[in-house]
Amino acid sequence: MARKRKARAKRPRPSVTAQLQQAIEASGLTRYEICKLTDIEQSAMSRFMAGERGLTTASLDRLGELLDLEIIMHRPAQASAANRTLKGE
């Protein structure tokens, strides 16, 4: 008799904002240094880190370059199968 596998509860991934905030904190640079190196206003950085506001895409690009960040997309198995079906594979 085959055993059914228990579905693992997936941990929700942190938001992109939360991941950026973590990367900034873990960078070893002060927020002041990051602001100077990326030309982001300190007040904008402060509001971003407090979760009050977002940053412009240009600011995000400069942050990503400074901190050597990349976005990696994790596709659920369902999405991968659906994409293959749409492509006629």
TORFITOR-502644 format. One record per residue: residue in one letter; y, x, z of N, C-alpha, C, O in turn. Coordinates in pm, whole numbers, plus 50000, padded with zeros to 5 digits. Atoms other than C-alpha are relative to their C-alpha. Layout:
aYXZYXZYXZYXZ/...
end
This chain:
m498825008450000500005000050000501245008950000501405017450087/a498794991750013503295015149891501034995850104501264983950128/r498945002649902505975018350151501334998649929501635005749832/k498655001450054509435006350076500905009950070500845011650192/r499024990849943512145031750126501144992150059501624982450001/k498835006249941514875021850360501235004949926501375016849898/a498744996150065518225021450191500855007350103501095002350213/r499134992449910520395047950346501394994049999501944990649894/a498615004749991523715036150472500895011349953500855022450006/k499104989850053526305054750272501235000950088501834990850125/r498744998149929529135069750463501124998049900501095003549790/p498885001550093532355058450308500725013449985500955020450083/r499254987650023534175087450148501424998150047501984987250036/p498595001249964537595094950285500844998049874500465002349766/s499115002350114540445084050062500495013349945500415023650013/v499434987950060542005109249826501175004850086501345016850107/t498894996349913545085108450049499505007250124500045017650161/a500554993649880543005116650357499455013949968499605023250047/q500544987050039541275144950170501135010049976501015021750013/l498844991350021544665159150064500625004250133500965015850153/q499454996949868545975156950419499125010250072499635019450135/q500924990549939542855175150543500135013849935500115024050005/a499864987250071543265202050276501285007150041501305019350058/i498724994249957546895207450376499855005950139500275017250164/e500184995249863545955210550743499085012350006499295021350088/a500984989249998543045233950666500435012249919499715022249916/s499594989550093545025255950425500375013350066500355023750001/g499534987749934546195281050684501485002549979502035012250031/l498564999050023549765275850563500704989650085500134979150117/t499235010249930552465258150756500504989949897500544992749778/r499455010050092553875226450608501305005249939501595002649823/y498764994150050557175244950576499705009249882500355008449778/e500364990850108555505272050366499534992349876499914995649763/i500495008150113553735246050151501174993549928501214993349805/c498845006550061557015227650094500825010049919501275006949809/k499234989950072558805259649995499295004449872499925006149768/l500764995250115556025270549760499794989449892499554992749776/t500255010850096555655236449594501274992249964501234983149882/d498735006950023559295225349597499904985150035500464976649966/i500095013649947558395193849794500944999350120500935008150205/e499105001949886561035180850033499194998850129498144992350132/q500715000649872560005185350395499884985750051498884982050112/s500055014049954560875148950468498924992249924498244983749982/a501035006750080558595137350183498615004250050497704996050059/m501284995149949555765159350316499704993750135498564989750162/s500185006049868556285146150667499564985549990498654981250061/r500375014250019556125109850550498594998849941497844989749976/f501345000150059553035117650341498945002850107497934995850116/m500974996349897551245134250632499864989250107498814988050169/a500045010949902552115104850858499404987349939499204977450010/g500575011750066550665080750601501014989249969500664977749943/e498945009950024553995063750549500354998549852500744987749809/r499635000050142554565072850184499035008749922498275016549979/g500794991650087552845088349888500875011349945502045012649980/l499284989250067553855118449681499994997249850499134989949800/t499975001750145554825119749316498815007449937498235016349999/t501104993250068552195130149065500355014749976499475023349981/a499594986150018554225161648997499785007950129499325019350125/s500224993449871554125170149368498515002150026498105012650074/l501454998949982550395163249379499435011249913498555018649956/d500454989250089549875186249081500325013750059499485022750057/r499614987149942551805214449252499185003050126498795014550148/l500844998249882549875209049577498595004349959498025013650015/g501344996850048546575209649389499905014249949498905021149973/e500004986350051547495241949216500115010250114499375020050117/l499834990949888548685258849535498745001250085498345012150123/l501185000249911545635248449737498695001649924497615001249984/d501184998250085543225253749444499024988450015497834990450041/l500805012149983541965217949460499524994949865500144997549762/e500495006850119539895198849209499424986650042498954985150155/i500575013249974538775162849187498614999649938498425003249822/i501385001250048535045156949157499614985350012499734979350119/m500395014150001533795122549058498524998950028497705005049959/h501405002849966530575110849220499694985949952500284976250000/r500345013250054529025082549025498774994450071497775001450088/p501205006449946526685058149189498954998549889499304998049771/a501085001150098523295054849017500204988049910499924988749790/q499785012050080524205019748902501005002749888500784998749773/a498974997350100527305031848722499455008949890499755006849772/s500574991250101525385059548547499094992349905499134994549784/a500895008050083522755034848423500804990649911500474988749794/a499175009150079525435010448311500695007549887500805002249776/n499354992050104527235037948120499035003449888499395002949771/r501014997050103524015047647940499734987749915499564988649793/t500245012550072523455011147848501144997449903500924993649788/l498855002450087526975008147710500035009449882500495005849774/k500014990050107526495039747505498804998149907498715004849804/g501175002650083523215026347365498905010350018498105012449927/e501054989849975521035053247523498734993450049497745000350074/
end
